Amino acid sequence: MDIQISISAIVAVYVFMLAGFAGWVIIGRVPAILHTPLMSGSNFVHGIVVVGGIYALLNASTLQEQVIGFFAVLLGAGNAAGGYAVTDRMLAMFQTSGTHHAKPHHAKAKHAKKG
C-alpha cells in the first residue's frame, strides 16, 4: 500500500502562519525568569535541526536538494550558536560580583558623562 500525502501551497502557508501566531502567543506569556531555560530548550531543538539537515544533505541526489540541505545546516547552526551566545549572556547577568567571569567587549568601555 503506497500512500502519498500532498498539500497545496495555500495550506502550507496557512499552517506556517498558524504555527507562527501560536508561537508568538505562547512565548509572549512566558515570564522573564523562564526565558533562560526556554532558550536552552530551543538550542536543543536547533541541534536536532542541524542533525536533520546533515542527514538530508548526505542523502541529497539533486543540486536543489543539496542547496536546501546546505541552507538547513547553515541556518540551524547559526540559530544554535546564537542561542548559546544569548544564553551565556543571560546567565552572566545572574553571576555574583565575587566571581570573575569574562565580560563582553562592549561592557569594557563605559561612556563618561560630559558636563
C-alpha positions as CSV (number, residue, x, y, z in Angstrom):
1,M,0.0,0.0,0.0
2,D,1.5,3.3,-1.1
3,I,0.0,6.5,0.4
4,Q,1.0,9.8,-1.0
5,I,0.4,13.0,1.0
6,S,0.4,16.3,-0.8
7,I,-0.6,19.7,0.4
8,S,-1.2,22.8,-1.7
9,A,0.8,26.0,-1.2
10,I,-2.1,27.8,0.4
11,V,-2.5,25.1,3.0
12,A,1.3,25.2,3.7
13,V,1.2,29.0,4.1
14,Y,-1.8,28.7,6.4
15,V,-0.1,26.1,8.6
16,F,3.1,28.2,8.7
17,M,1.2,31.4,9.7
18,L,-0.8,29.4,12.3
19,A,2.4,28.0,13.8
20,G,4.0,31.4,13.9
21,F,1.0,33.0,15.6
22,A,0.7,30.2,18.2
23,G,4.5,30.5,18.9
24,W,4.1,34.3,19.3
25,V,1.2,33.9,21.8
26,I,2.9,31.2,23.8
27,I,6.3,32.9,24.0
28,G,4.6,36.2,24.9
29,R,3.1,34.7,28.0
30,V,6.4,33.2,29.3
31,P,7.6,35.1,32.5
32,A,11.0,36.7,32.3
33,I,12.5,34.2,34.8
34,L,11.8,31.3,32.4
35,H,13.5,32.7,29.3
36,T,16.9,31.2,30.1
37,P,15.6,27.6,30.4
38,L,13.4,28.2,27.3
39,M,16.5,29.3,25.3
40,S,18.3,26.2,26.4
41,G,15.4,24.0,25.2
42,S,15.3,25.8,21.9
43,N,19.1,25.3,21.5
44,F,18.4,21.6,21.8
45,V,15.8,21.8,19.1
46,H,18.2,23.6,16.8
47,G,20.7,20.9,17.4
48,I,18.2,18.4,16.1
49,V,17.6,20.7,13.1
50,V,21.3,20.6,12.3
51,V,21.4,16.8,12.5
52,G,18.4,16.5,10.3
53,G,19.9,19.0,7.8
54,I,23.1,17.0,7.7
55,Y,21.1,13.8,7.1
56,A,19.1,15.5,4.3
57,L,22.3,16.9,2.8
58,L,24.1,13.5,2.8
59,N,21.1,11.8,1.1
60,A,20.6,14.6,-1.5
61,S,20.8,13.5,-5.0
62,T,19.9,16.7,-7.0
63,L,21.5,20.1,-6.9
64,Q,18.3,21.6,-5.5
65,E,18.2,19.1,-2.6
66,Q,21.9,19.8,-1.9
67,V,21.3,23.6,-1.8
68,I,18.3,23.2,0.5
69,G,20.3,20.8,2.8
70,F,23.2,23.2,2.9
71,F,21.0,26.1,3.9
72,A,19.2,23.9,6.5
73,V,22.6,23.1,8.1
74,L,23.8,26.7,7.9
75,L,20.7,28.3,9.4
76,G,20.3,25.6,12.1
77,A,23.9,26.0,13.1
78,G,23.6,29.8,13.2
79,N,20.5,29.6,15.3
80,A,22.2,27.1,17.7
81,A,25.3,29.2,18.0
82,G,23.3,32.4,18.5
83,G,21.1,30.8,21.1
84,Y,24.1,29.6,23.1
85,A,25.7,33.1,23.0
86,V,22.4,34.7,24.2
87,T,22.1,32.0,27.0
88,D,25.6,32.7,28.1
89,R,25.0,36.4,28.3
90,M,21.7,35.9,30.2
91,L,23.5,33.5,32.7
92,A,26.2,36.1,33.1
93,M,23.6,38.5,34.5
94,F,23.0,36.1,37.4
95,Q,26.6,35.9,38.4
96,T,27.5,37.3,41.8
97,S,30.0,40.1,41.9
98,G,32.6,37.8,43.6
99,T,33.0,35.5,40.6
100,H,35.4,36.6,37.9
101,H,33.6,36.0,34.6
102,A,34.8,37.5,31.4
103,K,32.7,40.5,30.4
104,P,31.6,41.1,26.8
105,H,33.7,43.5,24.8
106,H,31.1,46.2,24.7
107,A,31.0,46.3,28.6
108,K,34.7,47.2,29.0
109,A,34.4,50.8,28.0
110,K,31.9,52.9,29.9
111,H,30.9,56.2,28.4
112,A,31.7,59.2,30.6
113,K,29.2,61.9,31.1
114,K,30.0,65.2,29.6
115,G,29.3,68.0,31.9
